[in-house]
Amino acid sequence: MNAQLPPFKVFSGTKSRYMAEEICKDLGVPLGQMNIQRFADGEFEVSFEESIRGCEVYLVQSTFPNSDNLMELLLMIDAAKRASARSVVAVIPYFGWARQDRKAKPRVSIAAKLVADLLSAAGVTRVITMDLHADQIQGFFDVPVDHLYASSVFVPYIESLKLEELVIASPDVGGAKRANSYAKYFNVPLILCHKQRAKANVIETMTIIGDVKDKNVIIIDDMVDTAGTITKAADLMKECGAQSVRALCSHAIMSDPASERIDTCALTEMMFTNSIPLTKECKKATVLTVAHLFADTIRRVHSNESISSHYVF
C-alpha cells in the first residue's frame, strides 16, 4: 500500500489555498485533503483526511495577520509529525513577524526568532520562504531554509516595460542592499531615500539622495503595509522631476489606507507578488504569481537538485 502513495503530498492552510492550488496545478498533483474544524470560542482543530505515513509533506501557509494563520501552520506541522510523515516542509511565501528581527530598543521581543523556534518545536524539518525582511532570519532556524527571491518574476516584467533612462530606488537605507541587486543587474544608478519616523507607520521627513530628473524610477521594497513610505517617496521623486515612478514589492500587506494612498499618489504602477492575497481593490496594482517559483523549488528539493542556479538574485 505504501508503494502506491505519491512520493510527496501538498496541503494548504485556510488563507493560502489559492497559492497551494496554483502550486499543485504546476506540479501536476492533487491538493491534499485536510479539515480545519472551528469551535465557537475561536479554537480550531487540524486533521489530515488521508494517510501521509512515510510521505514528504509540504504545507503551504503564509503567516500574515491575523495570528490564526501562524497557529494553523503550527498545528498542521504537529499533526503531520504525529501522523508519521517522513518529513514536514513548511512552504511560507510570506514569513510574518519578520520586522521584529533584532532589539531595536530596550525591553522588546525578537518575534522573528520566536516564530522560528515555534516552527522548530512543532516539528518542521525544512522551510521554504521568499524575500525575508532581513536575510539573517535564516540563521534563526536550526533546520535548512531555502530563501527564494521574487526577482525571478519581477526582472522579466521590468524588462518587458522597455523603460529608457531607468534608475532603481530604495525607499529607505535599510532596503539599499535589495535595491542595489536590481541596480547592478540592470546596470543603472541607485537612488536612496533617507527617512526619519516620528513613530511606527508615521514618517516625519524624507530626503532623496541621487538624481531622478527625467528618469523612469522603480522603487524596490519587500513589503507594503500602510504604503506611507513608498507613496511619499513617489510623490517626492515626481516633484524632483522624475518622468515616471513605479514600485515593486514582494508582499502586499496593504493595511488601510494603503490602497487609497497608492491610487492617489504619483505612482504609475504598483507591482506585487501573490504571496499574500490582494483582497482590497487597488487600481494601480499589478499582481504577479510566484506559484511556479515555489512549485519548481518543491520539485527540486524532492529530487535533491540544486536550486541556487534557478534564481536571478
C-alpha positions in Angstrom: 0.0 0.0 0.0 2.8 2.4 0.8 4.3 1.9 -2.6 1.1 3.3 -4.1 1.3 6.6 -2.2 2.5 9.7 -4.1 6.2 10.5 -3.5 5.1 13.7 -1.8 1.9 15.5 -0.9 0.9 19.2 -0.7 -1.6 20.6 1.8 -2.8 24.1 2.5 -4.0 26.3 5.3 -7.2 28.3 5.0 -5.9 31.6 3.7 -3.2 30.2 1.4 -5.3 27.7 -0.5 -5.3 29.9 -3.7 -1.5 29.6 -3.7 -1.5 25.9 -3.0 -3.9 25.2 -5.8 -1.7 27.0 -8.3 1.4 25.1 -7.0 -0.3 21.8 -7.3 -1.5 22.6 -10.8 2.1 23.4 -11.8 3.3 20.2 -10.2 0.6 18.1 -11.7 -0.5 16.6 -8.3 -3.8 16.9 -6.4 -4.1 19.2 -3.4 -4.2 17.0 -0.3 -7.4 16.8 1.8 -7.4 18.2 5.2 -10.0 19.5 7.6 -9.9 22.5 9.9 -12.7 22.4 12.4 -13.5 25.6 14.3 -15.1 25.8 17.7 -17.5 28.5 18.9 -14.8 30.2 21.0 -12.3 30.6 18.1 -10.2 27.5 18.8 -9.7 25.2 15.9 -8.5 21.6 15.2 -6.5 20.5 12.2 -6.7 16.9 10.8 -5.4 15.3 7.6 -8.1 13.4 5.8 -5.8 11.0 4.0 -2.8 8.9 5.0 0.6 10.7 5.0 2.6 7.9 6.7 6.1 7.9 5.2 5.4 10.8 2.8 7.2 14.1 2.2 4.6 16.6 3.3 4.6 20.2 2.0 2.4 22.6 4.0 1.6 25.9 2.1 0.8 28.7 4.5 1.8 32.3 4.7 1.8 33.8 8.2 0.4 37.2 7.5 -2.0 38.7 10.1 -4.0 37.6 11.9 -2.1 35.2 14.1 -4.6 32.3 13.3 -2.6 31.7 10.1 0.6 31.1 12.1 -1.3 28.9 14.6 -2.8 26.9 11.7 0.6 26.2 10.3 1.9 25.1 13.7 -1.0 22.7 14.2 -0.5 21.4 10.6 3.1 20.7 11.3 2.3 19.0 14.6 -0.4 16.9 13.1 1.8 15.8 10.2 4.6 14.8 12.6 2.2 12.7 14.7 0.8 11.1 11.6 4.3 9.7 10.8 5.2 11.9 7.9 8.7 11.2 6.7 9.5 14.9 6.5 7.5 18.1 7.1 8.3 21.1 4.9 6.7 24.5 5.7 6.2 26.5 2.4 5.8 30.1 3.7 5.6 32.6 0.8 5.3 35.4 3.3 7.1 35.0 6.6 5.3 37.2 9.1 6.6 38.9 12.2 9.9 39.4 10.4 10.2 43.1 11.0 11.0 42.2 14.6 14.4 40.7 13.8 16.5 42.4 16.5 16.3 44.5 19.6 15.9 48.0 18.1 15.3 49.4 21.6 15.4 48.1 25.2 12.8 45.6 26.5 11.3 44.4 23.2 10.8 40.9 21.8 12.6 39.4 18.8 9.5 37.9 17.2 11.2 36.5 14.1 13.4 34.3 16.3 10.4 33.3 18.4 8.4 32.2 15.3 11.4 30.2 14.1 11.6 28.5 17.4 7.9 27.7 17.4 8.1 26.2 13.9 11.1 24.0 15.0 9.4 23.0 18.2 6.3 21.9 16.2 8.5 19.6 14.2 9.3 21.2 10.9 12.2 19.7 9.0 12.7 22.3 6.3 11.4 25.8 5.5 10.9 27.3 2.0 10.2 31.1 2.1 10.6 34.2 -0.1 12.1 37.6 0.3 12.6 37.7 4.1 12.6 41.2 5.6 16.1 40.5 6.8 18.5 37.9 5.4 19.8 37.0 8.9 16.5 35.4 9.8 17.7 32.3 8.0 20.1 31.9 10.9 17.3 31.8 13.4 16.5 28.3 12.3 18.2 25.0 13.1 16.7 23.4 10.0 17.5 24.1 6.3 15.9 27.2 4.9 15.5 27.8 1.2 15.3 31.6 0.8 13.8 32.4 -2.6 13.8 35.7 -4.3 10.9 37.4 -6.2 13.4 38.9 -8.6 12.8 35.8 -10.9 9.3 37.1 -11.6 10.0 40.9 -11.3 13.0 41.1 -13.6 11.3 39.7 -16.7 8.3 42.0 -16.1 10.6 45.1 -15.7 12.4 44.1 -18.9 9.0 43.8 -20.7 8.3 47.5 -19.9 11.4 48.6 -22.0 12.0 51.7 -19.9 14.7 54.1 -21.0 16.6 56.3 -18.5 15.9 53.7 -15.8 17.0 54.1 -12.2 16.4 51.9 -9.2 15.5 53.4 -5.9 15.2 52.2 -2.3 12.6 53.9 -0.1 14.9 53.7 2.9 18.5 52.9 3.8 17.6 49.5 5.2 16.5 48.3 1.8 19.6 49.6 0.0 21.1 46.1 -0.4 18.0 44.7 -2.0 17.6 47.6 -4.4 21.3 47.6 -5.2 21.0 44.0 -6.5 18.4 45.2 -9.1 20.6 48.2 -10.0 23.6 46.0 -10.6 21.6 43.6 -12.7 20.2 46.3 -14.9 23.5 48.3 -14.8 21.7 51.5 -13.8 22.2 54.1 -11.0 20.9 53.5 -7.4 18.8 56.2 -5.7 18.4 56.2 -1.9 15.7 57.8 0.3 16.6 58.8 3.8 13.6 58.9 6.1 13.0 59.8 9.8 10.0 58.3 11.5 8.0 60.1 14.2 6.6 56.7 15.2 5.7 53.4 13.6 4.0 53.8 10.2 4.4 57.6 10.5 7.2 59.4 8.5 8.4 62.8 9.7 10.9 63.8 7.0 12.3 62.2 3.8 15.2 63.2 1.6 16.2 61.8 -1.8 19.9 61.0 -2.4 20.6 60.9 -6.2 19.3 62.4 -9.4 15.9 61.4 -10.6 15.2 64.3 -13.1 13.8 62.9 -16.4 14.3 59.4 -15.1 12.0 56.4 -15.0 12.2 55.3 -11.4 11.4 51.9 -10.0 11.3 51.7 -6.2 12.2 48.3 -4.7 10.8 47.2 -1.3 10.0 43.8 0.3 6.6 44.8 1.8 3.9 47.5 1.7 1.9 47.9 4.9 0.2 51.3 5.1 2.1 52.5 2.0 3.1 55.7 3.7 6.8 55.4 2.9 6.5 54.3 -0.7 3.9 56.8 -1.7 5.7 59.7 0.0 8.9 58.7 -1.9 7.0 58.5 -5.2 5.5 62.0 -4.7 8.8 63.4 -3.7 10.5 61.9 -6.8 7.9 63.2 -9.1 8.3 66.7 -7.6 12.0 66.4 -8.3 11.4 65.9 -12.0 11.1 62.1 -12.4 9.5 61.1 -15.7 7.6 58.2 -14.1 7.7 56.4 -10.8 6.8 52.7 -10.4 7.2 50.5 -7.4 7.6 46.8 -6.8 7.0 44.9 -3.6 7.1 41.3 -2.8 4.4 41.2 -0.1 1.2 43.2 -0.3 0.2 43.5 3.4 -1.9 46.6 2.4 -3.4 47.8 5.7 -5.8 50.7 5.4 -5.4 53.3 3.9 -2.8 51.7 1.6 -5.0 51.2 -1.4 -6.3 54.8 -1.3 -2.8 56.2 -0.9 -1.4 54.2 -3.9 -4.3 55.2 -6.1 -4.0 58.9 -5.3 -0.2 59.2 -5.3 2.3 59.8 -8.2 2.9 56.1 -8.8 2.2 54.9 -12.3 2.1 51.3 -11.2 2.5 49.2 -8.1 3.7 45.6 -8.7 3.2 42.8 -6.1 3.5 39.1 -6.0 0.6 36.9 -4.8 2.4 35.8 -1.6 -0.4 37.5 0.3 -3.8 37.7 -1.4 -4.7 41.2 -2.5 -8.2 41.4 -1.1 -8.7 45.2 -1.4 -9.3 47.0 -4.7 -6.2 48.9 -5.9 -6.5 50.3 -9.5 -2.7 50.7 -9.9 -1.8 47.2 -8.7 -0.3 44.5 -10.9 -0.1 41.1 -9.2 2.5 38.6 -10.5 2.2 34.9 -9.4 5.1 33.1 -7.7 3.4 29.7 -7.7 5.8 28.4 -10.4 8.8 29.6 -8.3 7.6 27.5 -5.3 6.4 24.6 -7.4 9.8 24.3 -9.1 11.6 24.6 -5.7 9.4 21.8 -4.3 10.2 19.7 -7.3 14.0 20.3 -7.0 14.0 19.8 -3.2 12.2 16.5 -3.6 14.6 15.2 -6.3 17.7 16.6 -4.4 18.6 19.0 -7.1 20.3 22.4 -6.7 18.1 25.4 -6.6 20.8 28.1 -6.4 21.1 28.4 -10.2 17.4 28.9 -10.7 17.1 32.4 -9.4 18.3 35.7 -10.7 19.5 37.2 -7.4 
